[in-house]
Amino acid sequence: KFQKGFEIAVAEVEHAVIVPFYLRGLWEGKFSNAEEKIKAKALRDIGVSFGKAMNIKSTGAEVKEQVTRISVDSWKSYIARLDTIPKTWIKEARKVGLKLCIADSTGVHLSGYKFITAVFLMRKKFKQLLGKEQNVGLIVPTSAGGSIANMATLTLGKTIVNLNYSAGTQSLKHAIALADIKQIITSTQFMTKLKAKGFDLAEALEGVELLYLEEIKKTISKVEGLGMFAQAKLLPTCAFISKK
């Protein structure tokens, strides 16, 4: 909060200016008001951003506006230096290694290495099947398979559009048209379950190419799987992320 106390303090000051600045990266520090469980042992990236000098008679609201603008620029600069989501994900998955990384109610349990393997095997197939369209629709369950499909699409640099099948035929058709979606990744088993529950999406999906995960998975050989698993364990992160 920018109180009016400083306005009173400098009421009679003439030869001075106000220098607005913003501190970024201190929230998780031990002196912050963050919860103890998220406080970091060491802050790795702290930024101090300064704005142009302001008139000493500037109000609290005016100073707050300038500091807010500086904060936006500071965070934009910070975000620009961050790794992409796929690169960050693969680094974290490799840290997990042979330990459990993802599991679902169907009994699927994948280690970090196996998750990476599954994603990049599926990515390889998606690269062959997906066209040049930027937006790719997904109608997948909240399962390991759904997570693999999402991450495999993301690592191709595509924009993921997870479609809400429960919104109704017209809403679904509108979403597909609005996002200019030509291809949708889905699951035969999942679509069957949806139909049994009263969600018949046939009309809404007319004119859209459907790519079924089960059919794609059949085209992946055991040799491909073993080779990709070895790569997941041995190759550096850049070997995966740099692939186009």
Secondary structure as the mmCIF struct_conf table of DSSP 4:
data_model
#
loop_
_struct_conf.conf_type_id
_struct_conf.id
_struct_conf.beg_label_comp_id
_struct_conf.beg_label_asym_id
_struct_conf.beg_label_seq_id
_struct_conf.end_label_comp_id
_struct_conf.end_label_asym_id
_struct_conf.end_label_seq_id
BEND BEND1 LYS A 4 LYS A 4
HELX_RH_AL_P HELX_RH_AL_P1 GLY A 5 ALA A 9
TURN_TY1_P TURN_TY1_P1 VAL A 10 GLU A 12
BEND BEND2 HIS A 15 HIS A 15
STRN STRN1 VAL A 17 ILE A 18
STRN STRN2 PHE A 21 ARG A 24
BEND BEND3 GLY A 25 GLY A 25
TURN_TY1_P TURN_TY1_P2 TRP A 27 GLU A 28
BEND BEND4 GLY A 29 GLY A 29
TURN_TY1_P TURN_TY1_P3 LYS A 30 PHE A 31
BEND BEND5 SER A 32 ALA A 34
HELX_RH_3T_P HELX_RH_3T_P1 GLU A 36 ILE A 38
BEND BEND6 LYS A 41 ALA A 42
STRN STRN3 GLY A 47 PHE A 50
STRN STRN4 MET A 54 ASN A 55
TURN_TY1_P TURN_TY1_P4 ILE A 56 LYS A 57
HELX_RH_AL_P HELX_RH_AL_P2 GLY A 60 ARG A 81
BEND BEND7 LEU A 82 LEU A 82
HELX_LH_PP_P HELX_LH_PP_P1 ASP A 83 THR A 84
HELX_RH_AL_P HELX_RH_AL_P3 ILE A 85 VAL A 96
TURN_TY1_P TURN_TY1_P5 GLY A 97 LEU A 98
BEND BEND8 LYS A 99 LYS A 99
STRN STRN5 LEU A 100 ALA A 103
TURN_TY1_P TURN_TY1_P6 SER A 105 THR A 106
BEND BEND9 GLY A 107 GLY A 107
STRN STRN6 HIS A 109 SER A 111
HELX_RH_AL_P HELX_RH_AL_P4 GLY A 112 LEU A 129
BEND BEND10 LEU A 130 LEU A 130
BEND BEND11 LYS A 132 LYS A 132
BEND BEND12 GLN A 134 GLN A 134
STRN STRN7 ASN A 135 ILE A 139
BEND BEND13 THR A 142 SER A 143
HELX_RH_AL_P HELX_RH_AL_P5 ALA A 144 LEU A 154
TURN_TY1_P TURN_TY1_P7 THR A 155 GLY A 157
HELX_LH_PP_P HELX_LH_PP_P2 LYS A 158 LYS A 158
STRN STRN8 THR A 159 ASN A 162
HELX_RH_3T_P HELX_RH_3T_P2 TYR A 165 ALA A 167
HELX_RH_AL_P HELX_RH_AL_P6 THR A 169 LEU A 178
TURN_TY1_P TURN_TY1_P8 ALA A 179 ASP A 180
STRN STRN9 GLN A 183 THR A 186
HELX_RH_AL_P HELX_RH_AL_P7 THR A 188 ALA A 196
TURN_TY1_P TURN_TY1_P9 LYS A 197 GLY A 198
TURN_TY1_P TURN_TY1_P10 ALA A 202 GLY A 207
BEND BEND14 VAL A 208 VAL A 208
STRN STRN10 GLU A 209 TYR A 212
HELX_RH_AL_P HELX_RH_AL_P8 LEU A 213 LYS A 218
TURN_TY1_P TURN_TY1_P11 THR A 219 THR A 219
HELX_RH_AL_P HELX_RH_AL_P9 LYS A 222 LEU A 234
BEND BEND15 LEU A 235 LEU A 235
HELX_RH_AL_P HELX_RH_AL_P10 THR A 237 ILE A 241
TURN_TY1_P TURN_TY1_P12 SER A 242 SER A 242
#
